[in-house]
Amino acid sequence: MEILNEHITNLLTHLPSAVTLVAVTKTRPVSVLQQAYDAGLRDFGENRVQEMIQKQEVLPADIRWHQIGHLQTNKVKYIAPFVHLIHSIDSLKLLEETDRQARKNNRVIDCLLQVYIATEESKFGFEPDELLALLGSGAAMSLPGIRVRGLMGMASFSDDQALVRREFSGLKQLFDQVKSQFHQALPDFNILSMGMSGDYQLAIEEGSTMVRIGTALFGER
Ligand SMILES: *Cc1c(COP(=O)(O)O)cnc(C)c1O
């Protein structure tokens, strides 16, 4: 508890006030989330639906739950009643299903479009061209249950700082381009989710508005 408080305080003093901290709580037990909550954190990120709903049921109702991991279309219905922000929209099909489930729950769900920026093969997301084509088609804006709030990306897992910085700066450029090109259709487009424990400082320097941090808060998994 003491150590967690120290990590949280430490981290928060290093984050500009305009940057939102999402505490990545995947694999952590409920007791640890409760400690983070007691220390004042409210934004929690999970990457598995099953785990998120189990935790959501037993933890305070004012927690803002962020879906940060790959989301399967058939699982959207489980988080649609309460999820605060989905960071990992990586297909039109998933966006359309989220819209359907949002409307069933009389909600508008905030979403980020995930962009593939890393050199690794395994990561999910739209290619930049694909993203611009999707937005150009208007399909993402015509869904009444969805509010597209911004972009999310994960840099390469690499010690090459120049590479990581280039990837973040490329995502920021794309973010700025979308913001100016589609500002009428996307008036609430203002979240750029990039940066994790190992690279959040670089991400912030390159324009991140939201960092997703697990290990630096809670220790190695
Ligand atoms: C696990 C995870 C994080 C946090 O990673 P840390 O290195 O523990 O800070 C951030 N974003 C996503 C999408 C994750 O899956």
The ligand as a Tripos MOL2 file, in Angstrom:
@<TRIPOS>MOLECULE
LIG
   15    15     1     0     0
SMALL
NO_CHARGES

@<TRIPOS>ATOM
      1 C1         -0.4290   -4.2350  -20.6250 C.3       1 LIG1
      2 C2         -0.7240   -3.0550  -21.4620 C.ar      1 LIG1
      3 C3         -0.2600   -1.7670  -21.1130 C.ar      1 LIG1
      4 C4          0.6020   -1.4990  -19.8910 C.3       1 LIG1
      5 O1          1.8720   -2.0390  -20.0190 O.3       1 LIG1
      6 P1          2.9940   -1.7550  -18.9130 P.3       1 LIG1
      7 O2          4.2520   -1.9640  -19.6670 O.co2     1 LIG1
      8 O3          2.7660   -2.7410  -17.8280 O.co2     1 LIG1
      9 O4          2.8430   -0.3570  -18.4480 O.co2     1 LIG1
     10 C5         -0.6230   -0.7050  -21.9150 C.ar      1 LIG1
     11 N1         -1.3960   -0.8640  -23.0160 N.ar      1 LIG1
     12 C6         -1.8480   -2.0720  -23.3890 C.ar      1 LIG1
     13 C7         -2.6850   -2.1750  -24.6050 C.3       1 LIG1
     14 C8         -1.5310   -3.1930  -22.6290 C.ar      1 LIG1
     15 O5         -1.9830   -4.3920  -23.0190 O.3       1 LIG1
@<TRIPOS>BOND
     1     1     2 1
     2     2     3 ar
     3     2    14 ar
     4     3     4 1
     5     3    10 ar
     6     4     5 1
     7     5     6 1
     8     6     7 2
     9     6     8 1
    10     6     9 1
    11    10    11 ar
    12    11    12 ar
    13    12    13 1
    14    12    14 ar
    15    14    15 1
@<TRIPOS>SUBSTRUCTURE
     1 LIG1         1 GROUP 0 **** ****
